[in-house]
Amino acid sequence: MTRRHVSRRQFLETGLGAALAAGAAPLAAGPSPRSVVSIAAVKDGRIGQAVEEAIDLLGGIGTATKGRGRILLKPNLVADSPACTTKPQVIEALARLMKSAGKEVLIGEGSAAADGFNVKGPETYRTKNRDILDAMQQHVFDRLGFTELARSLHVPLVNLHSGTMADVPVKNGQAFETLTLHDSVASADLVCSVPMMKTHVLATVSLSMKNLIGLYPGTVYRSVRSWVHDRAAEKGSPGVAYEILDMVRANRTGLAVIDASRAMQGDGPTLGTLVDMNLIVAGTDPLAADMVAAALMGIDVEEVPTFTCAHRAGMHPRTLDAIEIRGRRLDEAGRRFVRPHLVTWPSISRFWGVKEL
């Protein structure tokens, strides 16, 4: 594994600082202009059309990706089941929009687990073994249709678990001062998080910021990410907030597109029940997009540790009133989701992902 170091100065000059100069809106501390989040309806199963409408409501793909040339699309492919993962149609629509705007597009993921790889019978293992992780990631890509999708779009499909890595500083990190990222992530002008809308037994919700847990490369941090959660828990992370926010800080975030065509309620990220929402949620501020998506699920801002920790760190917006919502209204599009049975990481860590392969 090759590794390089990105200084804080280089990171600011080539990423966040350049984005700010170009007028983009990454997640950041301090006052900011009113965030805009769009809610578009999926009509007659036309998911791609809803994605296009959601982006149009933000001002179009040029506005949503202003100042960003190299874009990594990060779906949520936590496992190898279409019941708990981002639909390929959402990624396809975004990739086509971005390519039409002259952007360089990549699709990347580092999945958590799959049966026959780091799941064997009732046991889920954590591993840094490259052979296992590479085979698992290819299996997930193949089974969920992303191998063929990337081929048809003529865009690279990147296994984020292994390859050339870069060390990136984390400003005001709560669990980590430096994170090691796949070079395709560290060199991206924009990491566009594209999760499936879900509730989550550790995080309360799994949306665009939680989706970035998949950027922790397994050959460095092990997959499943129980080792990461161990380190964050030692620092007092509520839920899994610290490890989420550190990864947000380490990346050039911006446009987030949440696949709520079909969502998961209850004991997500994999064991909940499915509910048809027939929505796409998008915003150029991941925190704002996630707050609106949580509201659509009937979940208050104060219920989500990642949101409350972000607000304590000075991140905005703090309330839904500070967000301009375009398209569908919350009161007409939302519903109350079945809550997950919340657990703390220390309480389950001894049962899940402790043994290593």
Order of alpha helices (4+ residues) and beta strands (2+ residues): beta-alpha-alpha-beta-alpha-alpha-beta-alpha-beta-beta-beta-alpha-alpha-beta-beta-beta-alpha-beta-beta-beta-alpha-alpha-alpha-beta-beta-alpha-alpha-beta-alpha-alpha
